[in-house]
Amino acid sequence: MSSFGRPPRWQPLRKLGLAITVVGAVLTATALPGGPAQAREEAPVATIAWRDLPLEARHTDKLIRAGGPFPFEKDGTVFGNRERLLPSKPRGFYREYTVPTAGRTRGTKRIVCGGRQPTQPEACFYTADHYASFRRIVGAAGQ
């Protein structure tokens, strides 16, 4: 402290230096082997048998394979996989569809399908918790 009750003039520069050091450490850590910047192996996604899906989800799956008509405007729109819980694919690969929930407009249940042809998806995934977790649908009606 100076004699006038103010911090020395170099104090702000010291704080800036500390901030630069912290940012540099974070950037270095992400570039090191095993850090977040390194590609990691994808974890396998759990499965659910088509017959074990809720009735509304089975109906939605049938609509997907028939090409609609879908009850919600957002059905068939691109799913960005921001959560990175599904296998990595180029943007536009995945599309999302609403599984109707009683008493709600859209609810939290969805089916996300991926592939070049929406009516013949390569893989479909079910989420009951609005993208917090997914299970790959196996033995689907159209497969």
C-alpha positions as CSV (number, residue, x, y, z in Angstrom):
1,M,0.0,0.0,0.0
2,S,1.2,3.5,-0.7
3,S,1.2,6.2,1.8
4,F,-2.1,7.5,0.3
5,G,-4.1,4.4,0.9
6,R,-4.1,3.2,-2.7
7,P,-2.4,0.1,-4.1
8,P,0.8,0.6,-6.0
9,R,0.5,1.2,-9.8
10,W,1.9,-2.1,-10.7
11,Q,-0.9,-4.1,-8.9
12,P,-3.2,-4.2,-11.9
13,L,-0.3,-5.5,-14.1
14,R,0.3,-8.2,-11.6
15,K,-3.3,-9.3,-11.8
16,L,-3.1,-9.3,-15.6
17,G,0.0,-11.4,-15.5
18,L,-1.7,-13.9,-13.2
19,A,-4.7,-14.1,-15.6
20,I,-2.4,-14.8,-18.6
21,T,-0.6,-17.5,-16.6
22,V,-3.9,-19.2,-15.8
23,V,-5.1,-19.1,-19.4
24,G,-1.8,-20.4,-20.6
25,A,-2.0,-23.3,-18.2
26,V,-5.5,-24.2,-19.3
27,L,-4.5,-24.1,-23.0
28,T,-1.4,-26.2,-22.4
29,A,-3.4,-28.8,-20.4
30,T,-5.9,-29.2,-23.2
31,A,-3.2,-29.8,-25.8
32,L,-1.3,-32.4,-23.7
33,P,-1.9,-36.1,-24.3
34,G,-5.1,-37.2,-22.5
35,G,-6.3,-33.6,-22.3
36,P,-9.7,-32.6,-23.7
37,A,-8.3,-31.5,-27.0
38,Q,-7.2,-35.1,-27.8
39,A,-9.7,-37.2,-29.7
40,R,-11.2,-39.8,-27.3
41,E,-12.8,-43.1,-28.0
42,E,-16.6,-43.0,-28.0
43,A,-18.4,-44.8,-25.2
44,P,-20.9,-47.4,-26.4
45,V,-24.5,-46.4,-26.2
46,A,-26.9,-48.6,-24.2
47,T,-29.7,-50.4,-26.1
48,I,-33.4,-50.8,-25.8
49,A,-35.5,-53.4,-27.7
50,W,-38.1,-51.9,-30.0
51,R,-40.8,-53.9,-28.2
52,D,-39.7,-52.4,-24.8
53,L,-40.3,-48.8,-26.0
54,P,-43.4,-47.0,-24.7
55,L,-46.3,-47.4,-27.1
56,E,-46.0,-43.7,-28.1
57,A,-42.4,-44.2,-29.1
58,R,-43.2,-47.3,-31.2
59,H,-45.9,-45.2,-33.0
60,T,-43.3,-42.4,-33.6
61,D,-40.9,-44.9,-35.0
62,K,-43.5,-46.2,-37.4
63,L,-44.2,-42.6,-38.5
64,I,-40.5,-42.0,-39.1
65,R,-40.3,-45.0,-41.4
66,A,-43.5,-43.9,-43.2
67,G,-42.2,-40.4,-43.7
68,G,-44.9,-38.8,-41.6
69,P,-47.2,-37.0,-41.1
70,F,-45.7,-35.8,-37.9
71,P,-47.7,-34.0,-35.1
72,F,-45.1,-31.4,-34.2
73,E,-43.4,-28.8,-36.4
74,K,-39.9,-29.6,-35.0
75,D,-40.2,-33.2,-36.0
76,G,-37.6,-34.1,-38.7
77,T,-35.3,-31.2,-37.9
78,V,-31.6,-31.6,-37.7
79,F,-30.3,-32.7,-34.3
80,G,-26.9,-31.2,-33.5
81,N,-25.6,-33.8,-31.0
82,R,-24.2,-31.0,-28.9
83,E,-24.2,-33.3,-25.9
84,R,-21.9,-35.6,-27.8
85,L,-23.6,-38.7,-26.4
86,L,-24.3,-40.2,-29.9
87,P,-21.6,-41.4,-32.2
88,S,-19.8,-38.5,-34.0
89,K,-21.3,-37.8,-37.4
90,P,-21.3,-34.8,-39.8
91,R,-23.9,-32.1,-39.1
92,G,-27.2,-33.0,-40.7
93,F,-26.8,-36.8,-40.1
94,Y,-29.2,-36.9,-37.1
95,R,-32.8,-35.8,-37.1
96,E,-35.1,-35.6,-34.0
97,Y,-38.7,-36.6,-33.6
98,T,-41.1,-36.0,-30.7
99,V,-42.6,-38.8,-28.7
100,P,-45.9,-37.4,-27.5
101,T,-46.3,-37.2,-23.7
102,A,-49.7,-37.1,-22.1
103,G,-50.7,-33.7,-20.8
104,R,-47.7,-31.9,-22.5
105,T,-47.1,-30.2,-25.8
106,R,-43.8,-31.9,-26.5
107,G,-42.5,-33.3,-23.2
108,T,-39.0,-34.7,-22.8
109,K,-39.1,-37.9,-24.9
110,R,-37.6,-38.0,-28.3
111,I,-36.3,-40.4,-31.0
112,V,-33.2,-39.3,-32.8
113,C,-32.4,-41.1,-36.1
114,G,-29.4,-40.9,-38.3
115,G,-28.8,-41.8,-41.9
116,R,-28.9,-40.5,-45.4
117,Q,-32.6,-41.4,-46.0
118,P,-34.9,-40.4,-43.1
119,T,-37.4,-43.2,-43.9
120,Q,-34.6,-45.8,-43.8
121,P,-32.4,-44.7,-40.9
122,E,-29.1,-46.4,-40.2
123,A,-29.7,-46.1,-36.4
124,C,-32.3,-44.6,-34.1
125,F,-31.9,-43.7,-30.4
126,Y,-34.5,-43.1,-27.7
127,T,-34.2,-40.5,-24.9
128,A,-36.8,-40.2,-22.2
129,D,-34.9,-37.3,-20.4
130,H,-34.5,-34.7,-23.1
131,Y,-31.0,-35.7,-24.4
132,A,-29.4,-36.4,-21.0
133,S,-29.1,-40.1,-22.0
134,F,-29.8,-42.2,-25.1
135,R,-30.4,-45.9,-25.8
136,R,-30.0,-47.3,-29.3
137,I,-33.2,-48.9,-30.5
138,V,-32.6,-52.5,-31.6
139,G,-35.0,-54.8,-33.5
140,A,-37.1,-51.9,-34.7
141,A,-40.2,-52.6,-36.7
142,G,-38.6,-51.5,-40.0
143,Q,-35.3,-53.4,-39.5
